[in-house]
Amino acid sequence: MRRPRRNRKSENIRKLIREHEVTVNDLVYPLFLTNGNNKNEPISSMPGISRYSEDNLLKEIENCMQLGLHTFILFPHIPEAFKDKEASYSYDEKNIYLKCIKAAKRNFPETTIITDVAMDPYSSDGHDGLVKNGKILNDETIEILCKIALAQAHAGADIIGPSDMMDGRVGALRSVLDQAGFQDVSIMSYTAKYASAFYRPFRDALDSAPKLGDKKTYQMDPANQAEALIEAELDYEEGADFLMVKPALAYLDVVKLLYDHFDIPIAAYNVSGEYAMIKAAASNGWIDEKKVVLELLTSIKRAGAKVIISYFAKQFAQYIKG
């Protein structure tokens, strides 16, 4: 008689046959940036997460590296005074975001820096695209995204992450980067980015919520799965190096779908709302936070994600470090 429990009878045997195990090498830690000096601004809806000025950003990166984390994705908090409809500050050489990329790579060249290519942090409309007469313009937005990507590549980005969901942007970005001599800059495409209710704390962190309307004309419908294959095929053909699913936990089926169909790494973004829910439940004593964090990260890897972007990355590294 087959008895599967024999392979679960001790911790050593369970470790011996374990199919999936998360390591710090799988994780990307998101970091929020802000103007000024000596700033560490806690984000109330994301306990344990802050916005950092450049000096404190470098200290945080150094702390993370001592824990074994080496890959970071950066997001900027931009004052309203610097925003306009064309998001022109996004590629201004005085932009604090670009300065922080340069500083991170200058001080820690061994890190991998992933950037966010999107208009919404810099847009007075709060959208990922150029808004005219209440409509998001696709091709006109791509022209702006190309300027953003080039500025970030010049600043030292290792991987750019177009998070806008405009049609055709991966091919346009690849072409512009290659023509400018940045053939080695990778593209981590937000391939299946859903119009999710799980993003609210992130928008609090950046003050980047849309001023009017929503993002449903460009982000994907949460009810759709097959559509993710269409988006992924296009991004793959246009030259993406990674395909990302966002959010992660509510879309593990989509992570698995892309993993089964494509031969490049799949990334999954364990987003702010997922983080905040676990933090809230743990603070009320309803769950064991450490056990839940380990379980949720394992579930994302088990679904097929090779790259996991998570606000729990540093916490996980601390668990492993002991």
GUMI-878385 format. One line per field, with one value per residue (C-alpha): chain; x, y, z. Coordinates in steps of 0.05 Angstrom, whole numbers, plus 5000, padded with zeros to 4 digits. Example, Ala and Ser with C-alpha at 12.3 -4.5 7.8 and 13.67 -1.06 7.14 Angstrom:
! residues 2
kette: c(A | A)
c1: c(5246 | 5273)
c2: c(4910 | 4979)
c3: c(5156 | 5143)
***
This chain:
! residues 322
kette: c(A | A | A | A | A | A | A | A | A | A | A | A | A | A | A | A | A | A | A | A | A | A | A | A | A | A | A | A | A | A | A | A | A | A | A | A | A | A | A | A | A | A | A | A | A | A | A | A | A | A | A | A | A | A | A | A | A | A | A | A | A | A | A | A | A | A | A | A | A | A | A | A | A | A | A | A | A | A | A | A | A | A | A | A | A | A | A | A | A | A | A | A | A | A | A | A | A | A | A | A | A | A | A | A | A | A | A | A | A | A | A | A | A | A | A | A | A | A | A | A | A | A | A | A | A | A | A | A | A | A | A | A | A | A | A | A | A | A | A | A | A | A | A | A | A | A | A | A | A | A | A | A | A | A | A | A | A | A | A | A | A | A | A | A | A | A | A | A | A | A | A | A | A | A | A | A | A | A | A | A | A | A | A | A | A | A | A | A | A | A | A | A | A | A | A | A | A | A | A | A | A | A | A | A | A | A | A | A | A | A | A | A | A | A | A | A | A | A | A | A | A | A | A | A | A | A | A | A | A | A | A | A | A | A | A | A | A | A | A | A | A | A | A | A | A | A | A | A | A | A | A | A | A | A | A | A | A | A | A | A | A | A | A | A | A | A | A | A | A | A | A | A | A | A | A | A | A | A | A | A | A | A | A | A | A | A | A | A | A | A | A | A | A | A | A | A | A | A | A | A | A | A | A | A | A | A | A | A | A | A | A | A | A | A | A | A | A | A | A | A | A | A)
c1: c(5000 | 5026 | 5031 | 5050 | 5054 | 5119 | 5151 | 5124 | 5143 | 5203 | 5228 | 5291 | 5252 | 5204 | 5264 | 5295 | 5236 | 5213 | 5193 | 5195 | 5234 | 5240 | 5308 | 5330 | 5355 | 5282 | 5261 | 5258 | 5247 | 5206 | 5233 | 5197 | 5235 | 5221 | 5254 | 5295 | 5348 | 5346 | 5274 | 5243 | 5167 | 5126 | 5067 | 5008 | 4972 | 5036 | 5065 | 5140 | 5147 | 5172 | 5190 | 5265 | 5305 | 5368 | 5415 | 5369 | 5355 | 5429 | 5429 | 5368 | 5400 | 5463 | 5422 | 5386 | 5450 | 5477 | 5416 | 5430 | 5381 | 5412 | 5353 | 5309 | 5252 | 5245 | 5183 | 5182 | 5137 | 5133 | 5106 | 5046 | 5086 | 5129 | 5070 | 5040 | 4997 | 5057 | 5096 | 5155 | 5191 | 5198 | 5257 | 5284 | 5357 | 5341 | 5289 | 5302 | 5285 | 5341 | 5389 | 5373 | 5385 | 5453 | 5470 | 5449 | 5491 | 5550 | 5552 | 5530 | 5548 | 5534 | 5460 | 5407 | 5362 | 5293 | 5256 | 5184 | 5168 | 5101 | 5071 | 5026 | 5076 | 5091 | 5023 | 4976 | 4920 | 4946 | 4941 | 4992 | 4978 | 4968 | 4897 | 4861 | 4787 | 4778 | 4812 | 4879 | 4920 | 4961 | 5013 | 5025 | 5037 | 5089 | 5130 | 5134 | 5150 | 5209 | 5237 | 5228 | 5262 | 5321 | 5331 | 5329 | 5378 | 5426 | 5419 | 5442 | 5379 | 5393 | 5321 | 5264 | 5193 | 5139 | 5077 | 5030 | 4995 | 4996 | 4994 | 5060 | 5103 | 5152 | 5173 | 5180 | 5222 | 5266 | 5279 | 5295 | 5341 | 5378 | 5387 | 5416 | 5467 | 5430 | 5423 | 5441 | 5384 | 5330 | 5254 | 5210 | 5142 | 5080 | 5046 | 4983 | 4970 | 4899 | 4852 | 4855 | 4828 | 4892 | 4933 | 4904 | 4962 | 5012 | 4973 | 4975 | 5051 | 5058 | 4997 | 4985 | 4911 | 4874 | 4843 | 4785 | 4758 | 4795 | 4847 | 4800 | 4811 | 4883 | 4892 | 4862 | 4793 | 4802 | 4752 | 4797 | 4850 | 4858 | 4870 | 4935 | 4961 | 4948 | 4985 | 5042 | 5050 | 5055 | 5106 | 5146 | 5149 | 5166 | 5228 | 5209 | 5260 | 5211 | 5135 | 5101 | 5034 | 5006 | 4976 | 5004 | 4960 | 4892 | 4922 | 4965 | 4927 | 4952 | 5024 | 5018 | 4987 | 5045 | 5096 | 5066 | 5067 | 5131 | 5205 | 5227 | 5224 | 5157 | 5154 | 5097 | 5083 | 5058 | 5024 | 5011 | 4940 | 4961 | 5016 | 4970 | 4918 | 4969 | 4999 | 4929 | 4911 | 4977 | 4972 | 4905 | 4934 | 4891 | 4949 | 5021 | 5055 | 5120 | 5086 | 5037 | 5092 | 5132 | 5071 | 5048 | 5117 | 5122 | 5054 | 5077 | 5140 | 5101 | 5055 | 5116 | 5144 | 5220 | 5220 | 5177 | 5169 | 5146 | 5144 | 5159 | 5227 | 5268 | 5226 | 5237 | 5312 | 5312 | 5276 | 5328 | 5386 | 5360)
c2: c(5000 | 5069 | 5113 | 5185 | 5202 | 5164 | 5221 | 5271 | 5235 | 5280 | 5350 | 5323 | 5280 | 5338 | 5382 | 5327 | 5322 | 5394 | 5416 | 5492 | 5536 | 5612 | 5644 | 5716 | 5708 | 5703 | 5769 | 5841 | 5894 | 5956 | 6023 | 6090 | 6154 | 6226 | 6295 | 6325 | 6301 | 6255 | 6235 | 6170 | 6179 | 6119 | 6100 | 6091 | 6040 | 5999 | 5986 | 5979 | 6013 | 6085 | 6137 | 6153 | 6213 | 6197 | 6193 | 6146 | 6106 | 6089 | 6068 | 6024 | 5991 | 5977 | 5946 | 5902 | 5880 | 5857 | 5812 | 5783 | 5825 | 5854 | 5872 | 5933 | 5965 | 6040 | 6085 | 6161 | 6205 | 6269 | 6336 | 6364 | 6425 | 6381 | 6347 | 6365 | 6332 | 6308 | 6282 | 6322 | 6319 | 6243 | 6253 | 6318 | 6309 | 6343 | 6290 | 6260 | 6191 | 6194 | 6221 | 6164 | 6112 | 6143 | 6146 | 6073 | 6047 | 6092 | 6069 | 5997 | 5977 | 5904 | 5917 | 5906 | 5966 | 5959 | 6022 | 6040 | 6067 | 6102 | 6171 | 6168 | 6190 | 6252 | 6265 | 6319 | 6272 | 6213 | 6166 | 6120 | 6153 | 6220 | 6245 | 6287 | 6301 | 6247 | 6193 | 6157 | 6164 | 6102 | 6121 | 6191 | 6160 | 6112 | 6172 | 6197 | 6128 | 6124 | 6189 | 6162 | 6096 | 6129 | 6176 | 6117 | 6077 | 6136 | 6140 | 6067 | 6024 | 5951 | 5932 | 5978 | 5960 | 5990 | 5988 | 6028 | 5974 | 6013 | 5971 | 5964 | 5997 | 5939 | 5939 | 6014 | 6015 | 5958 | 5995 | 6061 | 6029 | 5990 | 6050 | 6089 | 6034 | 6004 | 5934 | 5905 | 5941 | 5889 | 5898 | 5870 | 5881 | 5889 | 5840 | 5822 | 5882 | 5879 | 5936 | 5913 | 5939 | 5916 | 5977 | 6028 | 6031 | 6039 | 6099 | 6128 | 6120 | 6158 | 6204 | 6180 | 6161 | 6183 | 6252 | 6230 | 6163 | 6097 | 6055 | 6002 | 6022 | 6000 | 5954 | 5885 | 5861 | 5817 | 5768 | 5752 | 5698 | 5681 | 5754 | 5749 | 5701 | 5753 | 5806 | 5759 | 5736 | 5808 | 5828 | 5765 | 5778 | 5851 | 5833 | 5830 | 5794 | 5781 | 5776 | 5802 | 5788 | 5839 | 5828 | 5761 | 5725 | 5736 | 5717 | 5655 | 5620 | 5673 | 5664 | 5590 | 5602 | 5645 | 5598 | 5540 | 5578 | 5619 | 5603 | 5668 | 5684 | 5701 | 5755 | 5766 | 5829 | 5815 | 5883 | 5934 | 5913 | 5840 | 5864 | 5910 | 5856 | 5809 | 5864 | 5884 | 5812 | 5800 | 5864 | 5839 | 5772 | 5734 | 5701 | 5681 | 5732 | 5695 | 5630 | 5666 | 5706 | 5643 | 5608 | 5663 | 5673 | 5598 | 5597 | 5650 | 5611 | 5546 | 5578 | 5590 | 5658 | 5661 | 5734 | 5756 | 5830 | 5837 | 5887 | 5826 | 5816 | 5848 | 5815 | 5747 | 5760 | 5776 | 5710 | 5671 | 5708 | 5691)
c3: c(5000 | 4982 | 5043 | 5024 | 5098 | 5103 | 5065 | 5115 | 5179 | 5198 | 5184 | 5152 | 5103 | 5088 | 5071 | 5030 | 4982 | 4984 | 4914 | 4921 | 4969 | 4969 | 4978 | 4981 | 4910 | 4887 | 4919 | 4897 | 4951 | 4932 | 4959 | 4958 | 4946 | 4965 | 4961 | 5017 | 5066 | 5126 | 5111 | 5132 | 5124 | 5148 | 5103 | 5149 | 5106 | 5097 | 5167 | 5166 | 5098 | 5089 | 5038 | 5039 | 5018 | 4979 | 5039 | 5078 | 5015 | 5011 | 5084 | 5073 | 5012 | 5053 | 5109 | 5060 | 5026 | 5093 | 5096 | 5027 | 4987 | 4924 | 4878 | 4888 | 4850 | 4861 | 4862 | 4869 | 4911 | 4870 | 4898 | 4861 | 4840 | 4794 | 4759 | 4692 | 4640 | 4600 | 4660 | 4636 | 4704 | 4694 | 4647 | 4675 | 4696 | 4762 | 4779 | 4848 | 4821 | 4769 | 4821 | 4868 | 4813 | 4799 | 4873 | 4885 | 4827 | 4845 | 4917 | 4906 | 4835 | 4853 | 4864 | 4811 | 4804 | 4771 | 4752 | 4740 | 4671 | 4677 | 4676 | 4737 | 4791 | 4750 | 4717 | 4742 | 4719 | 4759 | 4700 | 4667 | 4601 | 4568 | 4579 | 4527 | 4528 | 4581 | 4539 | 4550 | 4486 | 4471 | 4419 | 4446 | 4514 | 4485 | 4460 | 4532 | 4559 | 4512 | 4541 | 4611 | 4595 | 4562 | 4622 | 4670 | 4627 | 4626 | 4702 | 4709 | 4711 | 4702 | 4686 | 4666 | 4684 | 4639 | 4683 | 4640 | 4599 | 4534 | 4471 | 4435 | 4487 | 4498 | 4425 | 4423 | 4487 | 4462 | 4397 | 4430 | 4482 | 4429 | 4384 | 4442 | 4458 | 4518 | 4490 | 4559 | 4595 | 4607 | 4603 | 4658 | 4627 | 4671 | 4624 | 4661 | 4705 | 4730 | 4748 | 4820 | 4886 | 4920 | 4899 | 4948 | 4998 | 4941 | 4915 | 4985 | 4984 | 4919 | 4921 | 4850 | 4847 | 4784 | 4791 | 4747 | 4726 | 4735 | 4699 | 4670 | 4597 | 4601 | 4660 | 4653 | 4676 | 4738 | 4708 | 4649 | 4644 | 4570 | 4555 | 4595 | 4542 | 4488 | 4527 | 4543 | 4471 | 4448 | 4501 | 4487 | 4413 | 4425 | 4465 | 4539 | 4583 | 4640 | 4641 | 4704 | 4736 | 4783 | 4835 | 4856 | 4908 | 4874 | 4807 | 4820 | 4765 | 4716 | 4742 | 4728 | 4660 | 4637 | 4668 | 4628 | 4562 | 4560 | 4566 | 4599 | 4673 | 4703 | 4756 | 4805 | 4846 | 4917 | 4921 | 4976 | 4991 | 5001 | 5047 | 5086 | 5099 | 5129 | 5171 | 5197 | 5213 | 5248 | 5289 | 5316 | 5334 | 5284 | 5247 | 5258 | 5213 | 5202 | 5182 | 5136 | 5102 | 5088 | 5063 | 5017 | 4985 | 4975 | 4941 | 4891 | 4875 | 4870 | 4819 | 4774 | 4792 | 4789 | 4810 | 4870 | 4883 | 4955 | 5012 | 5056 | 5023 | 5078 | 5132 | 5098 | 5094 | 5169 | 5183 | 5143 | 5174 | 5242)
***
